[in-house]
Amino acid sequence: MNTVLAFILIEAAARVGAPIIKGLLEKYVGGTASEIGGMIIDTIAGKAGVQPDDLPSVSAKDLEAAIVATEVETPQLVAAWVEQQREANRLMLAELDKSESWWTWAWRPVWMWFLGFLFLFRLVLVPIADAAIGSDIAASVDLSTMMTLTAWFMGLYMGGHTLKDLAVKWSARSLW
């Protein structure tokens, strides 16, 4: 969405006395059209019988007529957009409000942070300490053990549901 088109539409909306469209376009259309701004522009283009990118080529009279026709529908467009946002919010809240116990999901981020700390410790902090005090701590912290822990975590995290699904499908298959 270019600013020239936004300017043309805002000016035309002001000329024909379409305050709702003018206000929404001023608020929600800039470098990129927001969802409601895009809906309004698509509706204006539909009323004008062109694609949104072709709106600058529409005559002023036809553009003004399309804006007036859209102004009548704008409250319904806004209501539909608000309902869409409400439904999206409801779905996000439902996802957050699962009744699962915390331990059913918390083990994954706890292990991720733990493994991240281990690698930070072994690959950054230990070499700095070895260089600063002349010790050999790095020899006592085995990287192969850390990689084994990481592999087990990745196997459980990424492969657990796959194995569960395979087991369900295998047990549900008909032998006869």
N, C-alpha and C positions, 0 to 999 in steps of 0.2 A: 504494500500500500504506500503510494508516494504521497508526499505532502501537498503536491499540486492538486491531486484529486480531492484530498481532504479539504483544502481551501475552497475549491469550486463548490463542493457539496455544502459546506458551512455557509458560504456566501449565498447560495441559492436558497438554503433553508431560511436564512434571515430575511431574504427578499419576499418570500411567500408567506412568512409568518408561521413557521413551523418550529416553535420554541423547544419542543421535546427533542426533535431530531437534532437541532442546532446544539442544544446543551449536551446531548449524548455524544455527538461527534466531536465536539470540542474537548470533552472529558476523556473519551475512550479511544480516540484515533490519533496516533502520532506517527512515529516511524513505522510501526507495525500495528495493524488494527487488532484491538482486543476482540474477544469473542462477541460481545454485544455490538461493538462498532462494526465488526464484520457482518453480523446478521443484518444490521440496518443498511449497510452498503449493498449487500446482496439483494435485499428487498427493493431498494431503490433501483438497482440495475434490472431486476426482474420487471418492475413496473415500467421501466423505460424500454424494455425489450432488448437489452444488450448485456454483454458480459461486464462485470465490474471494471475491468481494465479499459473498456471502451467508453466509460461514462464521460470522460473529458470531451469526446467527440459528439456527444448528444447536444442538440440545440438547447438553448436556455429555456425556451418555452416547454419543450418535452421534459427536460430535467426538473423544472419547477412543478409540472403536473405529476411527475413520478414522486417527488418529495411530498407534495400535498396528499397523494394517495397513501404514501407510506406513513405519514403523520397520523392518519386515522388508525392504522394498524399498530403503531408503535407501542401503545400500552399493552397489547397482547404479546408483542415480541418481548417486551421487558418482563412481563409476567411469566412467559415461557422460560426465559433465561434465568429468572429468579428461582423458578421451580427446578430447573436443571441443576443450579448451584445447590439448592436445598437437598436434592436427592444425592448429589455427589458428597455433600457433607454428612448426610445420614449414613451412606455407605462407609465413609472413612471412620465415623464414630463407631459403627457396628464392628468394624475390623479391630478397633482399639479395645472394644468392650467385650472381647471374647471371654468366656467364663473359664478358660483354661487356667490351671495353676501356673504360677510364675516359673516353676522349675521346668515345665514342659518346653519353654522357649528360651529361658535364660542361659542354659548350658552353652548354646552356640556363641553368643557374644562374650561370655566369660572365657571360653576357650580361645576365641579370637584375640582378645586382649592379652590373655596369658601368653599365648604363643608370640604375639607381637612384642611383649615385654622380654621374653626369653631371647628372641633374635636381636632386639636392641641391646640387651645386656651382653650377649656373646659377641656380636659383630661390631659394636660401637664402644660400649663402656669398658669391656675387658681389655681391648687393645689400647685404649687410652690409659687405663690403669697400669697395664704392663709397661707402656712407654714412659709413664710418669715416674713410677717407683722401681722400675727394673725387675719386676716380678715375672712369673710365668703362669699366671692364672689361666690363660687360654688353654694350656695343656690339660687342665682339670675339667674343663667344660666341653664335653664331647658333642661335636656338631652332628654326628651320625645318630645319636640318641634324640637330638632335637628334630631331625628330619623324620625319624621313625614316629615320634609323637605327632608331628604335623601330618604325616601320611595317614595315621590312624584317625585323626580328627577329620581329615578330608574324606576318608572312606566312610566314616559314620555320618558326617554331615551331608555329603553329596550322594552317597550310595544307599543310605538307610531306607529311604522311601522307595527307591527303585527295587531293592530286594523285597521289601514288604509287598509292593504291588505284584512282583513276580510270584511271590509265595501265594498271594490271594488268587491270582489267575491260575497258577499250577494246581492249587487245591480245588478250585471250582470247575476244572475241566472235566468233561465227561469221558470215562474210560470205555464206555460201550457205545 
